[in-house]
Amino acid sequence: MSEQEEIELQEKICRGLEISYERLLRRKAALGQEMVFADENGMPRVIPAKEALVEYLKTHGE
């Protein structure tokens, strides 16, 4: 596999992960569920999925 092919594969994988994550946020927000994240100290932080979706869309566009 050439270097260019590896780069393209990595880009496809990253895009697939972004799509999957956004779908997860949208589904959990629609169901009124929460998301669990780790804060800067590694401690769990629970927030509503709607809030997480809003933050995600601010940084990644809609």
All heavy atoms as TSV, in Angstrom:
chain	resi	resn	atom	element	x	y	z
A	1	MET	N	N	0.858	-1.168	0.000
A	1	MET	CA	C	0.000	0.000	0.000
A	1	MET	C	C	0.905	1.232	0.000
A	1	MET	O	O	1.807	1.348	0.807
A	1	MET	CB	C	-0.906	-0.029	1.234
A	1	MET	CG	C	-1.833	1.140	1.343
A	1	MET	SD	S	-2.923	1.109	2.797
A	1	MET	CE	C	-3.975	-0.245	2.411
A	2	SER	N	N	0.615	2.148	-0.900
A	2	SER	CA	C	1.434	3.356	-0.988
A	2	SER	C	C	1.091	4.315	0.153
A	2	SER	O	O	0.064	4.170	0.838
A	2	SER	CB	C	1.205	4.052	-2.324
A	2	SER	OG	O	-0.076	4.652	-2.359
A	3	GLU	N	N	1.955	5.276	0.334
A	3	GLU	CA	C	1.730	6.276	1.389
A	3	GLU	C	C	0.441	7.046	1.141
A	3	GLU	O	O	-0.323	7.327	2.068
A	3	GLU	CB	C	2.922	7.232	1.449
A	3	GLU	CG	C	2.849	8.206	2.605
A	3	GLU	CD	C	4.081	9.078	2.716
A	3	GLU	OE1	O	5.152	8.701	2.214
A	3	GLU	OE2	O	3.953	10.152	3.336
A	4	GLN	N	N	0.166	7.380	-0.116
A	4	GLN	CA	C	-1.056	8.107	-0.460
A	4	GLN	C	C	-2.286	7.261	-0.149
A	4	GLN	O	O	-3.281	7.771	0.366
A	4	GLN	CB	C	-1.044	8.516	-1.938
A	4	GLN	CG	C	-2.251	9.335	-2.347
A	4	GLN	CD	C	-2.387	10.637	-1.575
A	4	GLN	OE1	O	-1.393	11.275	-1.216
A	4	GLN	NE2	N	-3.607	11.039	-1.294
A	5	GLU	N	N	-2.222	5.978	-0.432
A	5	GLU	CA	C	-3.343	5.091	-0.142
A	5	GLU	C	C	-3.573	4.992	1.366
A	5	GLU	O	O	-4.724	4.956	1.813
A	5	GLU	CB	C	-3.091	3.698	-0.724
A	5	GLU	CG	C	-3.171	3.648	-2.228
A	5	GLU	CD	C	-2.744	2.318	-2.802
A	5	GLU	OE1	O	-1.841	1.676	-2.227
A	5	GLU	OE2	O	-3.322	1.911	-3.834
A	6	GLU	N	N	-2.501	4.964	2.137
A	6	GLU	CA	C	-2.630	4.925	3.592
A	6	GLU	C	C	-3.290	6.199	4.111
A	6	GLU	O	O	-4.153	6.137	4.990
A	6	GLU	CB	C	-1.257	4.744	4.237
A	6	GLU	CG	C	-0.711	3.352	4.105
A	6	GLU	CD	C	0.614	3.168	4.807
A	6	GLU	OE1	O	0.901	3.922	5.759
A	6	GLU	OE2	O	1.364	2.262	4.419
A	7	ILE	N	N	-2.894	7.329	3.574
A	7	ILE	CA	C	-3.488	8.607	3.977
A	7	ILE	C	C	-4.970	8.625	3.664
A	7	ILE	O	O	-5.791	9.031	4.488
A	7	ILE	CB	C	-2.751	9.784	3.305
A	7	ILE	CG1	C	-1.337	9.899	3.870
A	7	ILE	CG2	C	-3.521	11.090	3.486
A	7	ILE	CD1	C	-0.440	10.862	3.117
A	8	GLU	N	N	-5.324	8.175	2.450
A	8	GLU	CA	C	-6.734	8.145	2.058
A	8	GLU	C	C	-7.536	7.208	2.951
A	8	GLU	O	O	-8.668	7.523	3.331
A	8	GLU	CB	C	-6.858	7.733	0.591
A	8	GLU	CG	C	-6.366	8.790	-0.370
A	8	GLU	CD	C	-6.321	8.316	-1.813
A	8	GLU	OE1	O	-6.733	7.161	-2.096
A	8	GLU	OE2	O	-5.849	9.101	-2.655
A	9	LEU	N	N	-6.963	6.074	3.298
A	9	LEU	CA	C	-7.637	5.124	4.179
A	9	LEU	C	C	-7.849	5.733	5.566
A	9	LEU	O	O	-8.940	5.630	6.142
A	9	LEU	CB	C	-6.843	3.825	4.289
A	9	LEU	CG	C	-7.429	2.752	5.200
A	9	LEU	CD1	C	-8.820	2.342	4.729
A	9	LEU	CD2	C	-6.490	1.547	5.264
A	10	GLN	N	N	-6.835	6.388	6.097
A	10	GLN	CA	C	-6.957	7.042	7.401
A	10	GLN	C	C	-8.039	8.120	7.374
A	10	GLN	O	O	-8.809	8.262	8.327
A	10	GLN	CB	C	-5.624	7.647	7.821
A	10	GLN	CG	C	-4.592	6.624	8.200
A	10	GLN	CD	C	-3.234	7.240	8.489
A	10	GLN	OE1	O	-3.009	8.431	8.292
A	10	GLN	NE2	N	-2.317	6.408	8.958
A	11	GLU	N	N	-8.107	8.888	6.285
A	11	GLU	CA	C	-9.134	9.921	6.166
A	11	GLU	C	C	-10.532	9.306	6.131
A	11	GLU	O	O	-11.463	9.824	6.750
A	11	GLU	CB	C	-8.884	10.768	4.919
A	11	GLU	CG	C	-7.673	11.672	5.048
A	11	GLU	CD	C	-7.304	12.373	3.746
A	11	GLU	OE1	O	-7.892	12.058	2.679
A	11	GLU	OE2	O	-6.416	13.240	3.801
A	12	LYS	N	N	-10.686	8.198	5.408
A	12	LYS	CA	C	-11.986	7.513	5.352
A	12	LYS	C	C	-12.387	6.991	6.722
A	12	LYS	O	O	-13.554	7.103	7.126
A	12	LYS	CB	C	-11.945	6.355	4.356
A	12	LYS	CG	C	-11.958	6.771	2.920
A	12	LYS	CD	C	-11.922	5.554	2.006
A	12	LYS	CE	C	-11.838	5.941	0.555
A	12	LYS	NZ	N	-11.792	4.754	-0.319
A	13	ILE	N	N	-11.438	6.431	7.440
A	13	ILE	CA	C	-11.724	5.906	8.779
A	13	ILE	C	C	-12.129	7.039	9.712
A	13	ILE	O	O	-13.120	6.921	10.451
A	13	ILE	CB	C	-10.511	5.130	9.328
A	13	ILE	CG1	C	-10.322	3.837	8.541
A	13	ILE	CG2	C	-10.680	4.841	10.817
A	13	ILE	CD1	C	-9.025	3.108	8.828
A	14	CYS	N	N	-11.389	8.138	9.683
A	14	CYS	CA	C	-11.716	9.286	10.544
A	14	CYS	C	C	-13.096	9.843	10.218
A	14	CYS	O	O	-13.879	10.144	11.122
A	14	CYS	CB	C	-10.660	10.378	10.405
A	14	CYS	SG	S	-9.103	9.979	11.211
A	15	ARG	N	N	-13.415	9.957	8.947
A	15	ARG	CA	C	-14.730	10.473	8.545
A	15	ARG	C	C	-15.832	9.521	8.999
A	15	ARG	O	O	-16.870	9.955	9.490
A	15	ARG	CB	C	-14.777	10.680	7.031
A	15	ARG	CG	C	-16.068	11.269	6.554
A	15	ARG	CD	C	-16.287	12.668	7.121
A	15	ARG	NE	N	-17.628	13.103	6.780
A	15	ARG	CZ	C	-18.450	13.729	7.595
A	15	ARG	NH1	N	-18.068	14.065	8.813
A	15	ARG	NH2	N	-19.653	14.062	7.221
A	16	GLY	N	N	-15.599	8.229	8.871
A	16	GLY	CA	C	-16.584	7.246	9.327
A	16	GLY	C	C	-16.829	7.339	10.821
A	16	GLY	O	O	-17.965	7.244	11.285
A	17	LEU	N	N	-15.756	7.546	11.585
A	17	LEU	CA	C	-15.898	7.706	13.033
A	17	LEU	C	C	-16.674	8.971	13.378
A	17	LEU	O	O	-17.510	8.970	14.287
A	17	LEU	CB	C	-14.525	7.727	13.704
A	17	LEU	CG	C	-13.793	6.388	13.741
A	17	LEU	CD1	C	-12.365	6.578	14.220
A	17	LEU	CD2	C	-14.534	5.407	14.626
A	18	GLU	N	N	-16.412	10.056	12.657
A	18	GLU	CA	C	-17.153	11.303	12.894
A	18	GLU	C	C	-18.641	11.118	12.623
A	18	GLU	O	O	-19.477	11.563	13.400
A	18	GLU	CB	C	-16.599	12.422	12.020
A	18	GLU	CG	C	-15.239	12.922	12.435
A	18	GLU	CD	C	-14.665	13.936	11.465
A	18	GLU	OE1	O	-15.291	14.224	10.411
A	18	GLU	OE2	O	-13.581	14.457	11.758
A	19	ILE	N	N	-18.961	10.470	11.517
A	19	ILE	CA	C	-20.366	10.224	11.163
A	19	ILE	C	C	-21.034	9.369	12.229
A	19	ILE	O	O	-22.147	9.658	12.676
A	19	ILE	CB	C	-20.467	9.570	9.773
A	19	ILE	CG1	C	-20.054	10.567	8.688
A	19	ILE	CG2	C	-21.873	9.033	9.517
A	19	ILE	CD1	C	-19.854	9.949	7.318
A	20	SER	N	N	-20.359	8.312	12.651
A	20	SER	CA	C	-20.903	7.411	13.663
A	20	SER	C	C	-21.144	8.145	14.982
A	20	SER	O	O	-22.184	7.966	15.628
A	20	SER	CB	C	-19.946	6.244	13.865
A	20	SER	OG	O	-20.389	5.410	14.887
A	21	TYR	N	N	-20.191	8.966	15.383
A	21	TYR	CA	C	-20.311	9.707	16.644
A	21	TYR	C	C	-21.477	10.694	16.578
A	21	TYR	O	O	-22.265	10.799	17.518
A	21	TYR	CB	C	-19.001	10.434	16.939
A	21	TYR	CG	C	-19.014	11.168	18.251
A	21	TYR	CD1	C	-19.102	10.489	19.456
A	21	TYR	CD2	C	-18.944	12.550	18.291
A	21	TYR	CE1	C	-19.121	11.156	20.667
A	21	TYR	CE2	C	-18.958	13.231	19.496
A	21	TYR	CZ	C	-19.040	12.541	20.674
A	21	TYR	OH	O	-19.070	13.206	21.868
A	22	GLU	N	N	-21.613	11.407	15.459
A	22	GLU	CA	C	-22.712	12.357	15.332
A	22	GLU	C	C	-24.062	11.632	15.365
A	22	GLU	O	O	-25.013	12.097	16.004
A	22	GLU	CB	C	-22.588	13.169	14.051
A	22	GLU	CG	C	-23.663	14.234	13.932
A	22	GLU	CD	C	-23.494	15.145	12.748
A	22	GLU	OE1	O	-22.366	15.305	12.247
A	22	GLU	OE2	O	-24.512	15.725	12.326
A	23	ARG	N	N	-24.153	10.496	14.720
A	23	ARG	CA	C	-25.394	9.703	14.747
A	23	ARG	C	C	-25.723	9.261	16.169
A	23	ARG	O	O	-26.881	9.288	16.580
A	23	ARG	CB	C	-25.285	8.500	13.836
A	23	ARG	CG	C	-25.349	8.842	12.373
A	23	ARG	CD	C	-25.218	7.614	11.511
A	23	ARG	NE	N	-25.266	7.968	10.099
A	23	ARG	CZ	C	-24.891	7.167	9.126
A	23	ARG	NH1	N	-24.467	5.935	9.395
A	23	ARG	NH2	N	-24.944	7.566	7.879
A	24	LEU	N	N	-24.697	8.846	16.909
A	24	LEU	CA	C	-24.892	8.451	18.309
A	24	LEU	C	C	-25.438	9.627	19.116
A	24	LEU	O	O	-26.410	9.479	19.873
A	24	LEU	CB	C	-23.576	7.962	18.906
A	24	LEU	CG	C	-23.594	7.689	20.411
A	24	LEU	CD1	C	-24.434	6.456	20.720
A	24	LEU	CD2	C	-22.175	7.521	20.931
A	25	LEU	N	N	-24.826	10.800	18.968
A	25	LEU	CA	C	-25.293	11.978	19.697
A	25	LEU	C	C	-26.730	12.322	19.343
A	25	LEU	O	O	-27.547	12.608	20.220
A	25	LEU	CB	C	-24.389	13.181	19.412
A	25	LEU	CG	C	-23.017	13.184	20.049
A	25	LEU	CD1	C	-22.214	14.375	19.537
A	25	LEU	CD2	C	-23.113	13.209	21.561
A	26	ARG	N	N	-27.047	12.300	18.066
A	26	ARG	CA	C	-28.409	12.640	17.630
A	26	ARG	C	C	-29.428	11.633	18.177
A	26	ARG	O	O	-30.507	12.012	18.625
A	26	ARG	CB	C	-28.486	12.702	16.107
A	26	ARG	CG	C	-27.777	13.911	15.532
A	26	ARG	CD	C	-27.948	13.990	14.017
A	26	ARG	NE	N	-27.217	15.101	13.454
A	26	ARG	CZ	C	-27.653	16.366	13.431
A	26	ARG	NH1	N	-28.831	16.663	13.945
A	26	ARG	NH2	N	-26.922	17.312	12.897
A	27	ARG	N	N	-29.088	10.351	18.139
A	27	ARG	CA	C	-30.009	9.326	18.636
A	27	ARG	C	C	-30.234	9.477	20.138
A	27	ARG	O	O	-31.366	9.454	20.623
A	27	ARG	CB	C	-29.478	7.927	18.300
A	27	ARG	CG	C	-30.438	6.821	18.685
A	27	ARG	CD	C	-29.970	5.440	18.235
A	27	ARG	NE	N	-28.740	5.039	18.901
A	27	ARG	CZ	C	-27.568	4.853	18.296
A	27	ARG	NH1	N	-27.456	5.040	16.992
A	27	ARG	NH2	N	-26.505	4.480	18.972
A	28	LYS	N	N	-29.165	9.645	20.888
A	28	LYS	CA	C	-29.291	9.779	22.338
A	28	LYS	C	C	-30.012	11.079	22.709
A	28	LYS	O	O	-30.802	11.103	23.652
A	28	LYS	CB	C	-27.913	9.709	23.009
A	28	LYS	CG	C	-27.340	8.281	22.985
A	28	LYS	CD	C	-25.984	8.199	23.595
A	28	LYS	CE	C	-25.892	7.760	24.982
A	28	LYS	NZ	N	-26.651	6.739	25.555
A	29	ALA	N	N	-29.773	12.153	21.961
A	29	ALA	CA	C	-30.470	13.419	22.210
A	29	ALA	C	C	-31.965	13.255	21.961
A	29	ALA	O	O	-32.792	13.729	22.745
A	29	ALA	CB	C	-29.892	14.523	21.340
A	30	ALA	N	N	-32.324	12.570	20.890
A	30	ALA	CA	C	-33.737	12.358	20.561
A	30	ALA	C	C	-34.440	11.526	21.631
A	30	ALA	O	O	-35.634	11.708	21.887
A	30	ALA	CB	C	-33.859	11.676	19.202
A	31	LEU	N	N	-33.693	10.630	22.265
A	31	LEU	CA	C	-34.267	9.782	23.304
A	31	LEU	C	C	-34.180	10.403	24.699
A	31	LEU	O	O	-34.611	9.788	25.678
A	31	LEU	CB	C	-33.561	8.424	23.308
A	31	LEU	CG	C	-33.768	7.573	22.055
A	31	LEU	CD1	C	-32.857	6.351	22.072
A	31	LEU	CD2	C	-35.227	7.172	21.923
A	32	GLY	N	N	-33.590	11.599	24.788
A	32	GLY	CA	C	-33.470	12.277	26.083
A	32	GLY	C	C	-32.442	11.621	27.003
A	32	GLY	O	O	-32.556	11.716	28.226
A	33	GLN	N	N	-31.457	10.985	26.431
A	33	GLN	CA	C	-30.453	10.288	27.234
A	33	GLN	C	C	-29.248	11.182	27.525
A	33	GLN	O	O	-29.186	12.318	27.067
A	33	GLN	CB	C	-30.021	9.006	26.516
A	33	GLN	CG	C	-31.152	8.019	26.359
A	33	GLN	CD	C	-30.734	6.790	25.589
A	33	GLN	OE1	O	-29.727	6.767	24.887
A	33	GLN	NE2	N	-31.529	5.726	25.712
A	34	GLU	N	N	-28.313	10.627	28.281
A	34	GLU	CA	C	-27.117	11.365	28.657
A	34	GLU	C	C	-25.890	10.728	28.027
A	34	GLU	O	O	-25.915	9.574	27.595
A	34	GLU	CB	C	-26.960	11.373	30.173
A	34	GLU	CG	C	-28.099	12.090	30.871
A	34	GLU	CD	C	-27.997	12.015	32.382
A	34	GLU	OE1	O	-27.546	10.967	32.896
A	34	GLU	OE2	O	-28.367	12.993	33.040
A	35	MET	N	N	-24.812	11.494	28.007
A	35	MET	CA	C	-23.504	11.022	27.542
A	35	MET	C	C	-22.531	11.113	28.705
A	35	MET	O	O	-22.646	12.009	29.540
A	35	MET	CB	C	-22.982	11.886	26.393
A	35	MET	CG	C	-23.793	11.825	25.118
A	35	MET	SD	S	-23.630	10.273	24.232
A	35	MET	CE	C	-21.920	10.310	23.756
A	36	VAL	N	N	-21.573	10.206	28.735
A	36	VAL	CA	C	-20.547	10.214	29.775
A	36	VAL	C	C	-19.206	10.489	29.101
A	36	VAL	O	O	-18.819	9.799	28.150
A	36	VAL	CB	C	-20.487	8.870	30.524
A	36	VAL	CG1	C	-19.396	8.896	31.589
A	36	VAL	CG2	C	-21.836	8.547	31.148
A	37	PHE	N	N	-18.523	11.513	29.581
A	37	PHE	CA	C	-17.208	11.892	29.077
A	37	PHE	C	C	-16.236	11.929	30.240
A	37	PHE	O	O	-16.635	12.017	31.398
A	37	PHE	CB	C	-17.247	13.296	28.447
A	37	PHE	CG	C	-18.152	13.411	27.259
A	37	PHE	CD1	C	-19.434	13.920	27.386
A	37	PHE	CD2	C	-17.719	13.016	26.007
A	37	PHE	CE1	C	-20.269	14.041	26.293
A	37	PHE	CE2	C	-18.547	13.122	24.907
A	37	PHE	CZ	C	-19.822	13.640	25.046
A	38	ALA	N	N	-14.955	11.920	29.925
A	38	ALA	CA	C	-13.933	12.103	30.952
A	38	ALA	C	C	-13.503	13.572	30.928
A	38	ALA	O	O	-13.284	14.142	29.861
A	38	ALA	CB	C	-12.737	11.209	30.684
A	39	ASP	N	N	-13.397	14.182	32.123
A	39	ASP	CA	C	-12.919	15.566	32.181
A	39	ASP	C	C	-11.400	15.574	32.083
A	39	ASP	O	O	-10.765	14.538	31.869
A	39	ASP	CB	C	-13.437	16.278	33.434
A	39	ASP	CG	C	-12.880	15.729	34.729
A	39	ASP	OD1	O	-11.926	14.929	34.695
A	39	ASP	OD2	O	-13.403	16.108	35.798
A	40	GLU	N	N	-10.801	16.750	32.246
A	40	GLU	CA	C	-9.350	16.873	32.090
A	40	GLU	C	C	-8.562	16.065	33.113
A	40	GLU	O	O	-7.384	15.762	32.919
A	40	GLU	CB	C	-8.916	18.345	32.135
A	40	GLU	CG	C	-9.318	19.089	33.376
A	40	GLU	CD	C	-10.748	19.626	33.344
A	40	GLU	OE1	O	-11.383	19.627	32.282
A	40	GLU	OE2	O	-11.231	20.032	34.407
A	41	ASN	N	N	-9.195	15.671	34.228
A	41	ASN	CA	C	-8.546	14.855	35.253
A	41	ASN	C	C	-8.878	13.371	35.120
A	41	ASN	O	O	-8.499	12.571	35.975
A	41	ASN	CB	C	-8.947	15.333	36.649
A	41	ASN	CG	C	-8.498	16.749	36.906
A	41	ASN	OD1	O	-7.396	17.134	36.541
A	41	ASN	ND2	N	-9.362	17.542	37.516
A	42	GLY	N	N	-9.621	13.034	34.060
A	42	GLY	CA	C	-9.977	11.631	33.840
A	42	GLY	C	C	-11.201	11.179	34.618
A	42	GLY	O	O	-11.534	10.000	34.609
A	43	MET	N	N	-11.859	12.108	35.287
A	43	MET	CA	C	-13.051	11.777	36.052
A	43	MET	C	C	-14.279	11.806	35.147
A	43	MET	O	O	-14.366	12.635	34.240
A	43	MET	CB	C	-13.240	12.773	37.209
A	43	MET	CG	C	-12.072	12.780	38.193
A	43	MET	SD	S	-11.766	11.179	38.948
A	43	MET	CE	C	-13.273	10.925	39.849
A	44	PRO	N	N	-15.241	10.910	35.385
A	44	PRO	CA	C	-16.441	10.890	34.546
A	44	PRO	C	C	-17.276	12.163	34.720
A	44	PRO	O	O	-17.388	12.705	35.807
A	44	PRO	CB	C	-17.220	9.671	35.038
A	44	PRO	CG	C	-16.491	9.113	36.186
A	44	PRO	CD	C	-15.245	9.881	36.396
A	45	ARG	N	N	-17.819	12.602	33.606
A	45	ARG	CA	C	-18.702	13.777	33.603
A	45	ARG	C	C	-19.917	13.404	32.767
A	45	ARG	O	O	-19.784	12.991	31.613
A	45	ARG	CB	C	-17.960	14.961	32.979
A	45	ARG	CG	C	-18.723	16.259	33.019
A	45	ARG	CD	C	-17.880	17.355	32.429
A	45	ARG	NE	N	-17.811	17.179	30.991
A	45	ARG	CZ	C	-17.999	18.161	30.107
A	45	ARG	NH1	N	-18.199	19.378	30.512
A	45	ARG	NH2	N	-17.938	17.908	28.825
A	46	VAL	N	N	-21.096	13.527	33.351
A	46	VAL	CA	C	-22.339	13.150	32.675
A	46	VAL	C	C	-23.070	14.434	32.269
A	46	VAL	O	O	-23.287	15.317	33.091
A	46	VAL	CB	C	-23.240	12.304	33.608
A	46	VAL	CG1	C	-24.537	11.939	32.921
A	46	VAL	CG2	C	-22.500	11.061	34.072
A	47	ILE	N	N	-23.414	14.524	30.971
A	47	ILE	CA	C	-24.169	15.670	30.484
A	47	ILE	C	C	-25.281	15.172	29.559
A	47	ILE	O	O	-25.160	14.101	28.962
A	47	ILE	CB	C	-23.285	16.703	29.751
A	47	ILE	CG1	C	-22.671	16.099	28.484
A	47	ILE	CG2	C	-22.206	17.248	30.649
A	47	ILE	CD1	C	-21.990	17.125	27.611
A	48	PRO	N	N	-26.351	15.955	29.442
A	48	PRO	CA	C	-27.418	15.561	28.509
A	48	PRO	C	C	-26.867	15.472	27.082
A	48	PRO	O	O	-26.034	16.292	26.670
A	48	PRO	CB	C	-28.433	16.697	28.627
A	48	PRO	CG	C	-28.134	17.357	29.932
A	48	PRO	CD	C	-26.671	17.186	30.159
A	49	ALA	N	N	-27.319	14.497	26.341
A	49	ALA	CA	C	-26.852	14.321	24.967
A	49	ALA	C	C	-27.195	15.530	24.102
A	49	ALA	O	O	-26.442	15.875	23.191
A	49	ALA	CB	C	-27.446	13.054	24.368
A	50	LYS	N	N	-28.308	16.191	24.395
A	50	LYS	CA	C	-28.663	17.396	23.630
A	50	LYS	C	C	-27.585	18.460	23.770
A	50	LYS	O	O	-27.215	19.118	22.801
A	50	LYS	CB	C	-30.016	17.955	24.095
A	50	LYS	CG	C	-31.184	17.134	23.645
A	50	LYS	CD	C	-32.500	17.725	24.086
A	50	LYS	CE	C	-33.642	16.823	23.656
A	50	LYS	NZ	N	-34.942	17.337	24.051
A	51	GLU	N	N	-27.077	18.626	24.980
A	51	GLU	CA	C	-26.013	19.597	25.226
A	51	GLU	C	C	-24.728	19.177	24.496
A	51	GLU	O	O	-24.055	20.007	23.879
A	51	GLU	CB	C	-25.758	19.689	26.725
A	51	GLU	CG	C	-24.759	20.734	27.135
A	51	GLU	CD	C	-24.578	20.772	28.639
A	51	GLU	OE1	O	-25.585	20.678	29.370
A	51	GLU	OE2	O	-23.421	20.895	29.076
A	52	ALA	N	N	-24.415	17.903	24.547
A	52	ALA	CA	C	-23.227	17.393	23.868
A	52	ALA	C	C	-23.345	17.580	22.355
A	52	ALA	O	O	-22.369	17.938	21.689
A	52	ALA	CB	C	-23.006	15.926	24.209
A	53	LEU	N	N	-24.535	17.379	21.817
A	53	LEU	CA	C	-24.761	17.550	20.384
A	53	LEU	C	C	-24.569	19.008	19.977
A	53	LEU	O	O	-23.924	19.300	18.970
A	53	LEU	CB	C	-26.159	17.062	19.997
A	53	LEU	CG	C	-26.557	17.226	18.533
A	53	LEU	CD1	C	-25.604	16.466	17.613
A	53	LEU	CD2	C	-27.996	16.764	18.327
A	54	VAL	N	N	-25.104	19.917	20.762
A	54	VAL	CA	C	-24.945	21.345	20.465
A	54	VAL	C	C	-23.465	21.712	20.432
A	54	VAL	O	O	-22.999	22.388	19.510
A	54	VAL	CB	C	-25.709	22.207	21.494
A	54	VAL	CG1	C	-25.318	23.666	21.382
A	54	VAL	CG2	C	-27.211	22.039	21.321
A	55	GLU	N	N	-22.708	21.262	21.413
A	55	GLU	CA	C	-21.275	21.553	21.459
A	55	GLU	C	C	-20.548	20.924	20.271
A	55	GLU	O	O	-19.673	21.548	19.673
A	55	GLU	CB	C	-20.665	21.065	22.774
A	55	GLU	CG	C	-21.097	21.870	23.969
A	55	GLU	CD	C	-20.734	23.343	23.859
A	55	GLU	OE1	O	-19.584	23.656	23.458
A	55	GLU	OE2	O	-21.593	24.181	24.157
A	56	TYR	N	N	-20.909	19.716	19.936
A	56	TYR	CA	C	-20.278	19.033	18.806
A	56	TYR	C	C	-20.543	19.808	17.513
A	56	TYR	O	O	-19.625	20.017	16.710
A	56	TYR	CB	C	-20.799	17.605	18.692
A	56	TYR	CG	C	-20.240	16.869	17.506
A	56	TYR	CD1	C	-18.980	16.286	17.555
A	56	TYR	CD2	C	-20.959	16.762	16.323
A	56	TYR	CE1	C	-18.453	15.617	16.468
A	56	TYR	CE2	C	-20.440	16.097	15.225
A	56	TYR	CZ	C	-19.188	15.536	15.302
A	56	TYR	OH	O	-18.666	14.883	14.210
A	57	LEU	N	N	-21.778	20.223	17.294
A	57	LEU	CA	C	-22.131	20.937	16.064
A	57	LEU	C	C	-21.455	22.303	15.998
A	57	LEU	O	O	-21.142	22.778	14.904
A	57	LEU	CB	C	-23.645	21.052	15.922
A	57	LEU	CG	C	-24.370	19.728	15.695
A	57	LEU	CD1	C	-25.879	19.934	15.673
A	57	LEU	CD2	C	-23.891	19.039	14.426
A	58	LYS	N	N	-21.224	22.938	17.149
A	58	LYS	CA	C	-20.509	24.217	17.154
A	58	LYS	C	C	-19.092	24.047	16.629
A	58	LYS	O	O	-18.571	24.920	15.933
A	58	LYS	CB	C	-20.440	24.785	18.577
A	58	LYS	CG	C	-21.695	25.457	19.045
A	58	LYS	CD	C	-21.470	26.023	20.431
A	58	LYS	CE	C	-22.732	26.586	21.018
A	58	LYS	NZ	N	-22.518	27.047	22.408
A	59	THR	N	N	-18.455	22.950	16.974
A	59	THR	CA	C	-17.052	22.750	16.594
A	59	THR	C	C	-16.892	22.037	15.261
A	59	THR	O	O	-15.853	22.179	14.620
A	59	THR	CB	C	-16.296	21.949	17.677
A	59	THR	OG1	O	-16.927	20.687	17.860
A	59	THR	CG2	C	-16.276	22.700	18.996
A	60	HIS	N	N	-17.891	21.280	14.842
A	60	HIS	CA	C	-17.759	20.502	13.605
A	60	HIS	C	C	-18.734	20.933	12.517
A	60	HIS	O	O	-18.801	20.298	11.471
A	60	HIS	CB	C	-17.956	19.008	13.902
A	60	HIS	CG	C	-16.844	18.431	14.696
A	60	HIS	ND1	N	-16.799	18.522	16.072
A	60	HIS	CD2	C	-15.726	17.798	14.317
A	60	HIS	CE1	C	-15.711	17.931	16.496
A	60	HIS	NE2	N	-15.030	17.484	15.456
A	61	GLY	N	N	-19.499	21.954	12.755
A	61	GLY	CA	C	-20.456	22.408	11.756
A	61	GLY	C	C	-21.658	21.499	11.661
A	61	GLY	O	O	-21.659	20.387	12.139
A	62	GLU	N	N	-22.701	22.016	11.063
A	62	GLU	CA	C	-23.939	21.228	10.957
A	62	GLU	C	C	-24.156	20.718	9.585
A	62	GLU	O	O	-23.770	21.143	8.594
A	62	GLU	CB	C	-25.127	22.069	11.401
A	62	GLU	CG	C	-26.361	21.265	11.545
A	62	GLU	CD	C	-27.453	21.994	12.291
A	62	GLU	OE1	O	-27.222	23.079	12.777
A	62	GLU	OE2	O	-28.545	21.427	12.374
